[in-house]
Amino acid sequence: IRRPGAVTHYARVESIDIVKRKEILTPWRPKRNLDELQVTFKLGEVIEKKPPIINSSGYSFTQHRWTSRLGLERARNLEELLLETEPEWKLFEDLRALGAKFTLDPSEPVRLLDKDNPYGRVWFRLKDGLSIRYAGASGYAIKKIPGSKPQYFVDYNKLLTEIEKQLR
């Protein structure tokens, strides 16, 4: 409907139910088995997002994704919606401040976050194969080359020191 695409509205999820497809009334004929279970969301008031979260880079999601309220409030473009936790946003902002060039890779499988120990589902991919992901209580996982075993940094300042060394 809109070019470029954007997140223009949002609503609070008030309840989540699992029902058989035949219990969901729609003006179109179902394409699924009528006894197949479906997840339905009851939404609250739909609110216009000002300013909208625009798709300025042409980024597209290859699967359905969720974000956190924090991501919805902070993101300025579609790709930034991948950042869901405060530690991810801190790393994002610090990498920008360091002038680091990076991409966000949502390669972690989508699953519910543990509210008591949230972790990041996105890898920050920097030059020369350096990758970083927020790993919850384990701190930050950092891989120096693709496929290598991650090293963990619980202390954020030590992580930044390591990143600065790698960027030189």
Biotite code that builds the C-alpha atoms (Angstrom):
import biotite.structure as struc

atoms = struc.array([
    struc.Atom([0.000, 0.000, 0.000], chain_id="A", res_id=1, res_name="ILE", atom_name="CA", element="C"),
    struc.Atom([2.842, 2.352, 0.848], chain_id="A", res_id=2, res_name="ARG", atom_name="CA", element="C"),
    struc.Atom([6.136, 2.848, -0.998], chain_id="A", res_id=3, res_name="ARG", atom_name="CA", element="C"),
    struc.Atom([8.548, 2.435, 0.612], chain_id="A", res_id=4, res_name="PRO", atom_name="CA", element="C"),
    struc.Atom([6.955, 0.087, 3.124], chain_id="A", res_id=5, res_name="GLY", atom_name="CA", element="C"),
    struc.Atom([6.728, 1.152, 6.755], chain_id="A", res_id=6, res_name="ALA", atom_name="CA", element="C"),
    struc.Atom([5.330, 0.239, 10.144], chain_id="A", res_id=7, res_name="VAL", atom_name="CA", element="C"),
    struc.Atom([2.599, 2.830, 10.406], chain_id="A", res_id=8, res_name="THR", atom_name="CA", element="C"),
    struc.Atom([0.368, 1.455, 13.180], chain_id="A", res_id=9, res_name="HIS", atom_name="CA", element="C"),
    struc.Atom([0.591, -0.729, 16.264], chain_id="A", res_id=10, res_name="TYR", atom_name="CA", element="C"),
    struc.Atom([-1.715, -2.223, 18.894], chain_id="A", res_id=11, res_name="ALA", atom_name="CA", element="C"),
    struc.Atom([-1.347, -3.864, 22.274], chain_id="A", res_id=12, res_name="ARG", atom_name="CA", element="C"),
    struc.Atom([-1.919, -7.647, 22.295], chain_id="A", res_id=13, res_name="VAL", atom_name="CA", element="C"),
    struc.Atom([-4.659, -8.147, 24.883], chain_id="A", res_id=14, res_name="GLU", atom_name="CA", element="C"),
    struc.Atom([-4.968, -11.921, 24.622], chain_id="A", res_id=15, res_name="SER", atom_name="CA", element="C"),
    struc.Atom([-3.682, -14.901, 22.683], chain_id="A", res_id=16, res_name="ILE", atom_name="CA", element="C"),
    struc.Atom([-5.864, -17.928, 21.992], chain_id="A", res_id=17, res_name="ASP", atom_name="CA", element="C"),
    struc.Atom([-5.455, -21.196, 20.137], chain_id="A", res_id=18, res_name="ILE", atom_name="CA", element="C"),
    struc.Atom([-8.596, -22.237, 18.274], chain_id="A", res_id=19, res_name="VAL", atom_name="CA", element="C"),
    struc.Atom([-9.574, -24.527, 15.430], chain_id="A", res_id=20, res_name="LYS", atom_name="CA", element="C"),
    struc.Atom([-9.694, -22.828, 12.033], chain_id="A", res_id=21, res_name="ARG", atom_name="CA", element="C"),
    struc.Atom([-13.430, -23.467, 11.766], chain_id="A", res_id=22, res_name="LYS", atom_name="CA", element="C"),
    struc.Atom([-13.963, -21.196, 14.810], chain_id="A", res_id=23, res_name="GLU", atom_name="CA", element="C"),
    struc.Atom([-12.461, -18.188, 13.021], chain_id="A", res_id=24, res_name="ILE", atom_name="CA", element="C"),
    struc.Atom([-15.016, -16.279, 10.985], chain_id="A", res_id=25, res_name="LEU", atom_name="CA", element="C"),
    struc.Atom([-13.611, -14.653, 7.849], chain_id="A", res_id=26, res_name="THR", atom_name="CA", element="C"),
    struc.Atom([-15.223, -13.357, 4.644], chain_id="A", res_id=27, res_name="PRO", atom_name="CA", element="C"),
    struc.Atom([-13.020, -15.761, 2.613], chain_id="A", res_id=28, res_name="TRP", atom_name="CA", element="C"),
    struc.Atom([-13.010, -19.529, 2.405], chain_id="A", res_id=29, res_name="ARG", atom_name="CA", element="C"),
    struc.Atom([-10.375, -21.208, 4.564], chain_id="A", res_id=30, res_name="PRO", atom_name="CA", element="C"),
    struc.Atom([-7.491, -22.860, 2.716], chain_id="A", res_id=31, res_name="LYS", atom_name="CA", element="C"),
    struc.Atom([-6.434, -24.863, 5.770], chain_id="A", res_id=32, res_name="ARG", atom_name="CA", element="C"),
    struc.Atom([-7.966, -27.920, 7.371], chain_id="A", res_id=33, res_name="ASN", atom_name="CA", element="C"),
    struc.Atom([-10.931, -26.735, 9.451], chain_id="A", res_id=34, res_name="LEU", atom_name="CA", element="C"),
    struc.Atom([-9.684, -28.681, 12.496], chain_id="A", res_id=35, res_name="ASP", atom_name="CA", element="C"),
    struc.Atom([-6.133, -27.290, 12.271], chain_id="A", res_id=36, res_name="GLU", atom_name="CA", element="C"),
    struc.Atom([-5.184, -25.225, 15.309], chain_id="A", res_id=37, res_name="LEU", atom_name="CA", element="C"),
    struc.Atom([-4.523, -21.522, 14.745], chain_id="A", res_id=38, res_name="GLN", atom_name="CA", element="C"),
    struc.Atom([-3.113, -18.807, 16.977], chain_id="A", res_id=39, res_name="VAL", atom_name="CA", element="C"),
    struc.Atom([-5.379, -15.775, 17.251], chain_id="A", res_id=40, res_name="THR", atom_name="CA", element="C"),
    struc.Atom([-4.509, -12.446, 18.788], chain_id="A", res_id=41, res_name="PHE", atom_name="CA", element="C"),
    struc.Atom([-7.052, -10.065, 20.287], chain_id="A", res_id=42, res_name="LYS", atom_name="CA", element="C"),
    struc.Atom([-5.722, -6.564, 19.785], chain_id="A", res_id=43, res_name="LEU", atom_name="CA", element="C"),
    struc.Atom([-6.492, -3.378, 21.611], chain_id="A", res_id=44, res_name="GLY", atom_name="CA", element="C"),
    struc.Atom([-6.885, -0.003, 19.961], chain_id="A", res_id=45, res_name="GLU", atom_name="CA", element="C"),
    struc.Atom([-4.872, 0.412, 16.754], chain_id="A", res_id=46, res_name="VAL", atom_name="CA", element="C"),
    struc.Atom([-2.670, 3.486, 17.100], chain_id="A", res_id=47, res_name="ILE", atom_name="CA", element="C"),
    struc.Atom([-0.876, 5.424, 14.372], chain_id="A", res_id=48, res_name="GLU", atom_name="CA", element="C"),
    struc.Atom([2.930, 5.306, 14.771], chain_id="A", res_id=49, res_name="LYS", atom_name="CA", element="C"),
    struc.Atom([4.410, 8.792, 14.515], chain_id="A", res_id=50, res_name="LYS", atom_name="CA", element="C"),
    struc.Atom([6.855, 8.922, 12.942], chain_id="A", res_id=51, res_name="PRO", atom_name="CA", element="C"),
    struc.Atom([6.455, 5.616, 11.095], chain_id="A", res_id=52, res_name="PRO", atom_name="CA", element="C"),
    struc.Atom([9.305, 3.098, 11.003], chain_id="A", res_id=53, res_name="ILE", atom_name="CA", element="C"),
    struc.Atom([10.365, 3.261, 7.375], chain_id="A", res_id=54, res_name="ILE", atom_name="CA", element="C"),
    struc.Atom([12.012, 0.717, 5.138], chain_id="A", res_id=55, res_name="ASN", atom_name="CA", element="C"),
    struc.Atom([14.755, 2.997, 3.859], chain_id="A", res_id=56, res_name="SER", atom_name="CA", element="C"),
    struc.Atom([17.239, 0.259, 2.976], chain_id="A", res_id=57, res_name="SER", atom_name="CA", element="C"),
    struc.Atom([14.970, -2.142, 1.131], chain_id="A", res_id=58, res_name="GLY", atom_name="CA", element="C"),
    struc.Atom([15.369, -4.674, 3.969], chain_id="A", res_id=59, res_name="TYR", atom_name="CA", element="C"),
    struc.Atom([12.822, -7.484, 4.010], chain_id="A", res_id=60, res_name="SER", atom_name="CA", element="C"),
    struc.Atom([12.021, -10.159, 6.538], chain_id="A", res_id=61, res_name="PHE", atom_name="CA", element="C"),
    struc.Atom([12.220, -13.732, 5.259], chain_id="A", res_id=62, res_name="THR", atom_name="CA", element="C"),
    struc.Atom([9.960, -15.002, 8.036], chain_id="A", res_id=63, res_name="GLN", atom_name="CA", element="C"),
    struc.Atom([7.413, -13.538, 10.435], chain_id="A", res_id=64, res_name="HIS", atom_name="CA", element="C"),
    struc.Atom([9.195, -11.614, 13.184], chain_id="A", res_id=65, res_name="ARG", atom_name="CA", element="C"),
    struc.Atom([8.214, -10.089, 16.468], chain_id="A", res_id=66, res_name="TRP", atom_name="CA", element="C"),
    struc.Atom([9.854, -7.220, 18.229], chain_id="A", res_id=67, res_name="THR", atom_name="CA", element="C"),
    struc.Atom([9.728, -5.846, 21.729], chain_id="A", res_id=68, res_name="SER", atom_name="CA", element="C"),
    struc.Atom([8.078, -2.642, 22.840], chain_id="A", res_id=69, res_name="ARG", atom_name="CA", element="C"),
    struc.Atom([11.593, -1.211, 23.173], chain_id="A", res_id=70, res_name="LEU", atom_name="CA", element="C"),
    struc.Atom([12.318, -2.079, 19.537], chain_id="A", res_id=71, res_name="GLY", atom_name="CA", element="C"),
    struc.Atom([9.046, -0.528, 18.417], chain_id="A", res_id=72, res_name="LEU", atom_name="CA", element="C"),
    struc.Atom([9.761, 2.671, 20.356], chain_id="A", res_id=73, res_name="GLU", atom_name="CA", element="C"),
    struc.Atom([13.406, 3.085, 19.272], chain_id="A", res_id=74, res_name="ARG", atom_name="CA", element="C"),
    struc.Atom([13.601, 1.785, 15.706], chain_id="A", res_id=75, res_name="ALA", atom_name="CA", element="C"),
    struc.Atom([13.853, 4.380, 12.949], chain_id="A", res_id=76, res_name="ARG", atom_name="CA", element="C"),
    struc.Atom([14.024, 1.880, 10.108], chain_id="A", res_id=77, res_name="ASN", atom_name="CA", element="C"),
    struc.Atom([12.757, -1.621, 9.527], chain_id="A", res_id=78, res_name="LEU", atom_name="CA", element="C"),
    struc.Atom([16.081, -3.372, 10.111], chain_id="A", res_id=79, res_name="GLU", atom_name="CA", element="C"),
    struc.Atom([16.377, -1.840, 13.601], chain_id="A", res_id=80, res_name="GLU", atom_name="CA", element="C"),
    struc.Atom([13.216, -3.713, 14.632], chain_id="A", res_id=81, res_name="LEU", atom_name="CA", element="C"),
    struc.Atom([15.491, -6.762, 14.924], chain_id="A", res_id=82, res_name="LEU", atom_name="CA", element="C"),
    struc.Atom([16.944, -5.224, 18.111], chain_id="A", res_id=83, res_name="LEU", atom_name="CA", element="C"),
    struc.Atom([14.744, -6.296, 21.003], chain_id="A", res_id=84, res_name="GLU", atom_name="CA", element="C"),
    struc.Atom([16.757, -5.891, 24.209], chain_id="A", res_id=85, res_name="THR", atom_name="CA", element="C"),
    struc.Atom([18.380, -2.938, 25.961], chain_id="A", res_id=86, res_name="GLU", atom_name="CA", element="C"),
    struc.Atom([21.867, -4.548, 25.727], chain_id="A", res_id=87, res_name="PRO", atom_name="CA", element="C"),
    struc.Atom([21.449, -4.934, 21.944], chain_id="A", res_id=88, res_name="GLU", atom_name="CA", element="C"),
    struc.Atom([20.496, -1.281, 21.616], chain_id="A", res_id=89, res_name="TRP", atom_name="CA", element="C"),
    struc.Atom([23.493, -0.268, 23.746], chain_id="A", res_id=90, res_name="LYS", atom_name="CA", element="C"),
    struc.Atom([25.826, -2.277, 21.507], chain_id="A", res_id=91, res_name="LEU", atom_name="CA", element="C"),
    struc.Atom([24.149, -0.851, 18.387], chain_id="A", res_id=92, res_name="PHE", atom_name="CA", element="C"),
    struc.Atom([24.622, 2.729, 19.581], chain_id="A", res_id=93, res_name="GLU", atom_name="CA", element="C"),
    struc.Atom([28.219, 2.131, 20.753], chain_id="A", res_id=94, res_name="ASP", atom_name="CA", element="C"),
    struc.Atom([29.211, 0.477, 17.460], chain_id="A", res_id=95, res_name="LEU", atom_name="CA", element="C"),
    struc.Atom([27.822, 3.480, 15.602], chain_id="A", res_id=96, res_name="ARG", atom_name="CA", element="C"),
    struc.Atom([29.745, 5.828, 17.906], chain_id="A", res_id=97, res_name="ALA", atom_name="CA", element="C"),
    struc.Atom([32.940, 3.873, 17.148], chain_id="A", res_id=98, res_name="LEU", atom_name="CA", element="C"),
    struc.Atom([32.275, 4.320, 13.434], chain_id="A", res_id=99, res_name="GLY", atom_name="CA", element="C"),
    struc.Atom([32.062, 0.550, 12.937], chain_id="A", res_id=100, res_name="ALA", atom_name="CA", element="C"),
    struc.Atom([30.432, -0.693, 9.760], chain_id="A", res_id=101, res_name="LYS", atom_name="CA", element="C"),
    struc.Atom([28.131, -3.610, 10.510], chain_id="A", res_id=102, res_name="PHE", atom_name="CA", element="C"),
    struc.Atom([25.020, -5.430, 9.420], chain_id="A", res_id=103, res_name="THR", atom_name="CA", element="C"),
    struc.Atom([22.352, -7.115, 11.511], chain_id="A", res_id=104, res_name="LEU", atom_name="CA", element="C"),
    struc.Atom([21.832, -10.822, 10.863], chain_id="A", res_id=105, res_name="ASP", atom_name="CA", element="C"),
    struc.Atom([18.652, -12.315, 12.342], chain_id="A", res_id=106, res_name="PRO", atom_name="CA", element="C"),
    struc.Atom([19.913, -15.875, 12.018], chain_id="A", res_id=107, res_name="SER", atom_name="CA", element="C"),
    struc.Atom([18.794, -17.019, 15.457], chain_id="A", res_id=108, res_name="GLU", atom_name="CA", element="C"),
    struc.Atom([15.531, -18.979, 15.217], chain_id="A", res_id=109, res_name="PRO", atom_name="CA", element="C"),
    struc.Atom([12.441, -17.079, 16.283], chain_id="A", res_id=110, res_name="VAL", atom_name="CA", element="C"),
    struc.Atom([11.240, -18.270, 19.682], chain_id="A", res_id=111, res_name="ARG", atom_name="CA", element="C"),
    struc.Atom([9.782, -16.669, 22.764], chain_id="A", res_id=112, res_name="LEU", atom_name="CA", element="C"),
    struc.Atom([12.162, -14.600, 24.820], chain_id="A", res_id=113, res_name="LEU", atom_name="CA", element="C"),
    struc.Atom([12.683, -15.603, 28.433], chain_id="A", res_id=114, res_name="ASP", atom_name="CA", element="C"),
    struc.Atom([11.476, -12.546, 30.335], chain_id="A", res_id=115, res_name="LYS", atom_name="CA", element="C"),
    struc.Atom([13.775, -13.389, 33.257], chain_id="A", res_id=116, res_name="ASP", atom_name="CA", element="C"),
    struc.Atom([16.878, -13.821, 31.067], chain_id="A", res_id=117, res_name="ASN", atom_name="CA", element="C"),
    struc.Atom([16.333, -12.159, 27.691], chain_id="A", res_id=118, res_name="PRO", atom_name="CA", element="C"),
    struc.Atom([18.995, -12.681, 25.042], chain_id="A", res_id=119, res_name="TYR", atom_name="CA", element="C"),
    struc.Atom([19.535, -11.278, 21.601], chain_id="A", res_id=120, res_name="GLY", atom_name="CA", element="C"),
    struc.Atom([18.483, -13.106, 18.469], chain_id="A", res_id=121, res_name="ARG", atom_name="CA", element="C"),
    struc.Atom([20.503, -10.967, 16.081], chain_id="A", res_id=122, res_name="VAL", atom_name="CA", element="C"),
    struc.Atom([24.209, -11.177, 15.234], chain_id="A", res_id=123, res_name="TRP", atom_name="CA", element="C"),
    struc.Atom([26.075, -7.937, 14.628], chain_id="A", res_id=124, res_name="PHE", atom_name="CA", element="C"),
    struc.Atom([28.321, -8.763, 11.624], chain_id="A", res_id=125, res_name="ARG", atom_name="CA", element="C"),
    struc.Atom([31.426, -6.557, 11.447], chain_id="A", res_id=126, res_name="LEU", atom_name="CA", element="C"),
    struc.Atom([34.377, -6.545, 9.066], chain_id="A", res_id=127, res_name="LYS", atom_name="CA", element="C"),
    struc.Atom([36.813, -9.448, 8.827], chain_id="A", res_id=128, res_name="ASP", atom_name="CA", element="C"),
    struc.Atom([34.271, -12.014, 10.055], chain_id="A", res_id=129, res_name="GLY", atom_name="CA", element="C"),
    struc.Atom([33.816, -10.530, 13.534], chain_id="A", res_id=130, res_name="LEU", atom_name="CA", element="C"),
    struc.Atom([30.322, -11.302, 14.899], chain_id="A", res_id=131, res_name="SER", atom_name="CA", element="C"),
    struc.Atom([28.710, -10.342, 18.209], chain_id="A", res_id=132, res_name="ILE", atom_name="CA", element="C"),
    struc.Atom([25.431, -11.383, 19.836], chain_id="A", res_id=133, res_name="ARG", atom_name="CA", element="C"),
    struc.Atom([23.954, -10.507, 23.208], chain_id="A", res_id=134, res_name="TYR", atom_name="CA", element="C"),
    struc.Atom([23.788, -13.840, 25.075], chain_id="A", res_id=135, res_name="ALA", atom_name="CA", element="C"),
    struc.Atom([21.736, -12.952, 28.148], chain_id="A", res_id=136, res_name="GLY", atom_name="CA", element="C"),
    struc.Atom([23.255, -13.978, 31.480], chain_id="A", res_id=137, res_name="ALA", atom_name="CA", element="C"),
    struc.Atom([26.326, -15.250, 29.599], chain_id="A", res_id=138, res_name="SER", atom_name="CA", element="C"),
    struc.Atom([27.130, -11.699, 28.477], chain_id="A", res_id=139, res_name="GLY", atom_name="CA", element="C"),
    struc.Atom([28.057, -11.154, 24.845], chain_id="A", res_id=140, res_name="TYR", atom_name="CA", element="C"),
    struc.Atom([29.198, -13.878, 22.465], chain_id="A", res_id=141, res_name="ALA", atom_name="CA", element="C"),
    struc.Atom([31.887, -12.813, 20.024], chain_id="A", res_id=142, res_name="ILE", atom_name="CA", element="C"),
    struc.Atom([33.154, -14.913, 17.102], chain_id="A", res_id=143, res_name="LYS", atom_name="CA", element="C"),
    struc.Atom([36.273, -13.822, 15.285], chain_id="A", res_id=144, res_name="LYS", atom_name="CA", element="C"),
    struc.Atom([35.644, -15.845, 12.123], chain_id="A", res_id=145, res_name="ILE", atom_name="CA", element="C"),
    struc.Atom([32.459, -17.521, 10.854], chain_id="A", res_id=146, res_name="PRO", atom_name="CA", element="C"),
    struc.Atom([32.060, -21.016, 12.267], chain_id="A", res_id=147, res_name="GLY", atom_name="CA", element="C"),
    struc.Atom([34.507, -20.464, 15.146], chain_id="A", res_id=148, res_name="SER", atom_name="CA", element="C"),
    struc.Atom([33.583, -21.118, 18.776], chain_id="A", res_id=149, res_name="LYS", atom_name="CA", element="C"),
    struc.Atom([32.304, -17.986, 20.481], chain_id="A", res_id=150, res_name="PRO", atom_name="CA", element="C"),
    struc.Atom([34.197, -16.288, 23.280], chain_id="A", res_id=151, res_name="GLN", atom_name="CA", element="C"),
    struc.Atom([31.983, -14.783, 26.000], chain_id="A", res_id=152, res_name="TYR", atom_name="CA", element="C"),
    struc.Atom([32.379, -11.353, 27.598], chain_id="A", res_id=153, res_name="PHE", atom_name="CA", element="C"),
    struc.Atom([30.300, -10.667, 30.676], chain_id="A", res_id=154, res_name="VAL", atom_name="CA", element="C"),
    struc.Atom([31.998, -7.298, 31.231], chain_id="A", res_id=155, res_name="ASP", atom_name="CA", element="C"),
    struc.Atom([30.734, -4.849, 28.601], chain_id="A", res_id=156, res_name="TYR", atom_name="CA", element="C"),
    struc.Atom([33.818, -2.603, 28.815], chain_id="A", res_id=157, res_name="ASN", atom_name="CA", element="C"),
    struc.Atom([36.088, -5.581, 28.064], chain_id="A", res_id=158, res_name="LYS", atom_name="CA", element="C"),
    struc.Atom([33.868, -6.385, 25.083], chain_id="A", res_id=159, res_name="LEU", atom_name="CA", element="C"),
    struc.Atom([34.248, -2.835, 23.738], chain_id="A", res_id=160, res_name="LEU", atom_name="CA", element="C"),
    struc.Atom([38.031, -3.020, 24.222], chain_id="A", res_id=161, res_name="THR", atom_name="CA", element="C"),
    struc.Atom([38.094, -6.268, 22.201], chain_id="A", res_id=162, res_name="GLU", atom_name="CA", element="C"),
    struc.Atom([35.952, -4.732, 19.460], chain_id="A", res_id=163, res_name="ILE", atom_name="CA", element="C"),
    struc.Atom([38.208, -1.669, 19.249], chain_id="A", res_id=164, res_name="GLU", atom_name="CA", element="C"),
    struc.Atom([41.258, -3.972, 18.901], chain_id="A", res_id=165, res_name="LYS", atom_name="CA", element="C"),
    struc.Atom([39.548, -5.877, 16.096], chain_id="A", res_id=166, res_name="GLN", atom_name="CA", element="C"),
    struc.Atom([38.566, -2.669, 14.294], chain_id="A", res_id=167, res_name="LEU", atom_name="CA", element="C"),
    struc.Atom([42.173, -1.435, 14.109], chain_id="A", res_id=168, res_name="ARG", atom_name="CA", element="C"),
])
